[in-house]
Amino acid sequence: MADLLDGLLRTAVDPEVVTEIARITDIDTTLVTQPRELHLVADRQVKELLHPDGLTEIPDAGASAGGIFRANPALDLRVTAERQEQVDDWLRQLGLDAGLTGMEALIEDYRAKTTPTG
């Protein structure tokens, strides 16, 4: 899910995509803003879309089949570290909305394995 969200954001802020959006809408590229929110709608419960290891259901929390995830306007999504921060925030929200705890530890573990050091 982290790779999917990162790919969506990375594509939306890619200079070639921004240039094409500006061309289609006949505006300057500086007027093409970063995505402000992501609407996620699933055909099943979100908890079924997430890797279950490390996640614990919150009793009586209910179910979620998606959500609206607002982007932090202070983050520059063209910068890898800031885009990852946004994705991580959305994943934490996604987990909690789905009635699950443990997402924070999964994110930390994932980033430790995938983020280059140095």
N, C-alpha and C positions, 0 to 999 in steps of 0.2 A: 504494500500500500504506500510505503514511503517513496519508493521509486516512481510509482504512478503519479502521486501528487507532485513530486519534484519535476517529473517530466512535463506535466501540464503547465506548471509555473514557468519552467525554463523555456518552453516553447512560446508561451504568451509574451515573454519579455525578450525573445530572440530578436536582434536588430533586423533581420530579414523579414520576420513576421510583422514587426512594428512598422517597417517601411511599407509593406504591402497593405496593412490595415489603413495606414495614412493615405496611400494612393487610392484605395477603393473609396474611402470616405472624403477624399479631396481636402485633407487637412495636413498641417505640418506634423512631422513625426514627434515633435515635442509635446503635442497635444494628445498623443496616444498614451493613456495612463496605464499604470500597472493594474492587474486585476484587483478589484476591491473585495470580492467575495467569491466563494466557490459553493455552488449548490450541488450536493451529492444526493442522488436518489437511487436506491437499490431495490431490486425486485425481491429481496429477502431481508432478514434481520442483519444489521451490520456485524453483529458478533459472529455470524457465519462467514463473513468475508475476511475476518482477521485471523492471524495465526494464534491458536488458543493457548499455546505453551506460555506460562507466566501470567496469564490473565485470569482473574477471578470475578465471577458474577457477584454483583451487589444484590442481596436478597430484595425482592419486591421492587426492583428498580424499573421494571417495564422493559419495553423493547424499542428499538430505533431502526428505521429503514432509511436513514439519511440525515441530512442536516444542512444548515446554511453556515458556512465558515467564513467569518470576516477576516480580511487580511490586515495586518498591522501596518498602518501607513508610514510608520517610522522606518520600516525595513526596505532596503533596496533589493528587490528580488532578482536583479541581475548579478548580484554578488552571491557566490555559492554559499558561504557561511550564513548569510542573512536569509537566503532562500531555505536552507536547511532548518534554521530557527523557526521560520514560518510553518514549514511542513511538520516539524516536531510539535508545535503548538496545536496545529490542526489534528494531529494524531492523538494527542492527549485529550482534546475535546471530543473527538470521535469515540474514543474508548469510554469516556465518562458518559457521553450521551447514550451509548449502547449498554450502559449499566455494568461496566467492567472496570476493575482496578488493576494496576500492574503495568499500565502502558508506559509510564515513565521509565521503569527499569528496562523494558523491552527496547525503548528508544535509545537509552544509554548504551545498552549492549550492542545494538545495531550500529550506532555511530562509532563505537570503539572498533568494530570489525571492518567498517567501510570507509571511514574518514582517514585520508593519508596524514601521517605525522611528519613534522619537520618543517 
